[in-house]
């Protein structure tokens, strides 16, 4: 133990930990996470995953994670990213917003209710358009 080495100079991770700690985002913000995806040839490419941050867990310690949700093709997709993962290239905050809660899990059910409401109004709107077309058809003759 008397080797005289300073422990803080040893690099434990290929990630710049101080830069990751400096990223300021919280739940409710929209972020774009660039993650490294390995192709079948062994090459790495970058893939962006943009969505709303639902939760940040464990602060800024080594095991901290954050959950990002987005809607792709009408289906909600959530991914949990470790903050200090070497597979994450960069994290961009695209939109800041103020949330009153630290965990926004209620967005899952709220989004489903909004979609159902929109579908219901779209179906009613389509039926009303059909009724108008039927009423207009005899007038053309």
Order of alpha helices (4+ residues) and beta strands (2+ residues): alpha-beta-beta-beta-beta-beta-alpha
